[in-house]
């Protein structure tokens, strides 16, 4: 009986030590394992920041045209990576019609010459314009040749228009200046763009090309 009591005393003593170690001591320090968890730290939700406002640049005003024609000069065709030799294209432009209605045209720029060449870039800041090539003359009625290519300066692979005059065209208009002024023109319904002109000639006495715009564009 005594041994059994001694055994119980030992068990109780161990239990008391465990209670003191696991419960009483942590309770005194405020830490009770298994009874509660310390408060977790709350992570704030990410709030996206607004990007800084972009400043819209002030557009550069386009100067108005005073109605005086400008002269377009010639340059080295290598600037546009164009071969300097003559380019003979087997293309004949159909007669160009006149502008619709009673549009009055004024000269915006001119190209004057006799030989083949490539012009500098000219900007046409209007939505409609026309090329008047009626003042093209030849002193040789056997093998005259005039070719003018209107090229998009921003995309040299884009030919806007090709005008070609050969012997039949010169014979048909010989002695008919009024008919030439009416038919040897082409109207472009595009603008606000940069262009240059590649011109090839043979037996041409002179040419005076005119880039013309409606009179209503003067001062705009």
C-alpha positions in Angstrom: 0.0 0.0 0.0 2.9 2.3 0.9 4.5 1.7 -2.5 1.2 2.5 -4.3 0.9 5.8 -2.3 4.5 6.7 -3.1 3.8 6.2 -6.8 0.7 8.4 -6.6 2.7 11.1 -4.9 5.4 11.0 -7.6 2.7 11.2 -10.3 1.1 14.2 -8.6 4.4 15.9 -8.1 5.1 15.6 -11.8 1.7 16.9 -12.7 2.2 19.9 -10.4 5.5 20.7 -12.1 4.0 20.4 -15.5 1.0 22.7 -14.6 3.4 25.2 -13.2 5.7 25.1 -16.2 3.0 25.1 -18.9 0.2 27.2 -17.3 1.1 29.3 -14.4 4.4 30.6 -15.7 3.1 31.6 -19.1 0.0 33.1 -17.5 2.2 35.3 -15.4 4.0 36.6 -18.5 0.9 36.9 -20.6 1.7 34.1 -22.9 -0.6 31.1 -22.9 0.3 28.6 -25.6 -2.7 27.0 -27.3 -5.2 29.4 -25.6 -4.9 32.3 -28.0 -2.7 33.6 -30.8 -1.1 37.0 -30.7 -2.8 39.6 -32.8 -1.7 39.4 -36.5 -0.4 42.5 -38.2 -2.8 43.9 -40.8 -1.2 44.6 -44.1 -2.8 47.6 -45.8 -4.3 47.1 -49.2 -2.2 48.5 -52.1 -3.7 51.7 -53.5 -2.5 52.5 -57.1 -1.1 55.9 -57.4 -2.4 58.2 -60.1 0.1 58.8 -63.0 1.2 62.4 -63.3 -0.9 64.4 -65.7 0.8 64.8 -69.1 1.1 68.3 -70.5 -0.3 68.6 -74.0 2.2 70.5 -76.1 0.9 73.6 -77.8 0.6 73.0 -81.5 2.8 75.1 -83.7 0.7 77.5 -85.8 0.9 77.0 -89.5 1.7 80.3 -91.3 -1.0 81.5 -93.7 -0.2 81.7 -97.3 0.0 85.2 -98.7 -0.9 84.2 -102.3 2.6 84.6 -103.7 3.9 81.6 -105.6 7.1 80.0 -104.5 9.8 78.5 -106.8 10.7 74.8 -106.4 14.4 74.2 -107.2 16.2 71.1 -108.3 18.6 69.0 -106.1 20.8 66.0 -106.5 18.5 63.0 -107.0 20.8 60.9 -104.9 19.2 62.5 -101.9 16.1 60.4 -102.6 18.2 57.4 -103.7 17.0 57.8 -107.3 19.3 56.9 -110.3 20.4 60.0 -112.2 19.9 58.5 -115.7 16.6 59.0 -117.5 13.7 56.8 -116.7 11.5 56.0 -119.7 8.2 54.6 -118.6 5.7 53.2 -121.1 2.8 55.0 -119.5 0.6 57.6 -121.0 -1.6 59.7 -118.7 -5.2 60.1 -119.8 -6.4 63.6 -120.3 -7.1 65.2 -116.9 -10.4 66.8 -116.3 -10.9 70.3 -114.9 -11.9 71.0 -111.3 -15.6 70.7 -110.6 -17.8 73.7 -110.5 -16.4 77.2 -111.1 -13.2 76.9 -109.1 -10.7 79.6 -109.7 -7.1 78.5 -109.4 -4.1 80.5 -108.3 -0.4 79.5 -108.6 1.1 78.2 -105.3 4.5 77.1 -106.6 6.3 76.7 -109.9 8.9 74.4 -111.4 10.8 75.8 -114.4 13.4 74.1 -116.5 14.3 72.3 -119.7 16.4 69.2 -118.7 15.7 66.2 -116.5 16.0 66.7 -112.8 14.6 66.0 -109.3 13.1 68.8 -107.3 13.3 69.6 -103.7 10.4 68.9 -101.4 7.4 71.2 -101.3 4.6 71.0 -98.8 1.0 71.6 -100.1 -0.9 72.6 -96.9 -4.3 72.4 -98.6 -6.8 69.5 -99.1 -7.0 70.0 -102.9 -4.5 71.1 -105.5 -3.7 70.6 -109.2 -0.6 70.3 -111.4 -0.7 72.4 -114.6 1.8 71.2 -117.1 0.3 72.9 -120.2 3.2 75.2 -120.7 5.5 72.5 -122.0 7.0 73.2 -125.5 9.2 71.3 -127.9 11.1 72.4 -131.0 11.4 68.9 -132.3 8.2 67.1 -133.5 9.9 63.8 -134.1 11.0 62.4 -130.7 9.7 64.7 -127.9 9.4 63.2 -124.5 8.2 64.7 -121.2 7.7 62.7 -118.0 6.8 64.1 -114.6 6.4 61.8 -111.5 4.7 63.2 -108.4 6.2 61.3 -105.5 5.1 61.1 -101.8 8.1 62.6 -99.9 7.3 60.5 -96.8 7.1 57.2 -98.9 9.3 57.4 -102.0 7.9 54.1 -103.2 4.5 55.7 -103.6 4.0 57.4 -106.9 1.1 59.8 -106.7 0.8 60.5 -110.4 2.8 60.0 -113.6 2.3 62.5 -116.4 3.8 61.5 -119.8 3.7 63.5 -123.0 5.0 62.0 -126.3 4.7 62.9 -130.0 0.9 62.1 -130.3 0.1 64.4 -127.4 2.2 67.3 -128.8 0.7 66.8 -132.3 -2.9 66.8 -130.9 -2.3 70.1 -129.1 -0.2 71.8 -131.7 -1.7 75.3 -132.3 -4.4 74.8 -129.6 -3.1 76.7 -126.5 -6.6 77.0 -125.0 -7.2 73.2 -125.2 -3.8 72.5 -123.7 -4.7 74.8 -120.7 -7.9 72.8 -120.2 -6.6 69.3 -120.6 -3.0 69.3 -119.6 -3.8 69.6 -115.9 -4.4 67.0 -113.2 -6.3 67.7 -109.9 -5.3 66.0 -106.7 -7.9 65.4 -104.0 -5.3 65.0 -101.3 -3.1 67.5 -99.6 -1.5 68.6 -96.3 1.4 66.6 -97.5 5.0 66.8 -98.8 5.9 66.0 -102.4 8.8 66.1 -104.8 8.9 65.8 -108.6 11.1 63.7 -110.8 11.2 65.1 -114.3 12.7 63.4 -117.4 12.8 65.2 -120.8 14.0 64.6 -124.3 13.9 67.3 -127.1 11.9 69.6 -124.8 12.5 73.3 -125.3 11.1 74.3 -121.9 8.6 73.5 -119.3 6.9 75.7 -116.7 4.9 73.6 -114.2 2.5 75.2 -111.9 1.1 73.8 -108.6 -2.2 75.5 -108.2 -4.8 75.7 -105.5 -8.3 77.1 -105.3 -8.3 80.9 -104.9 -10.3 80.5 -101.7 -7.2 79.1 -99.9 -5.4 82.4 -100.1 -4.9 83.8 -96.6 -5.8 80.5 -94.9 
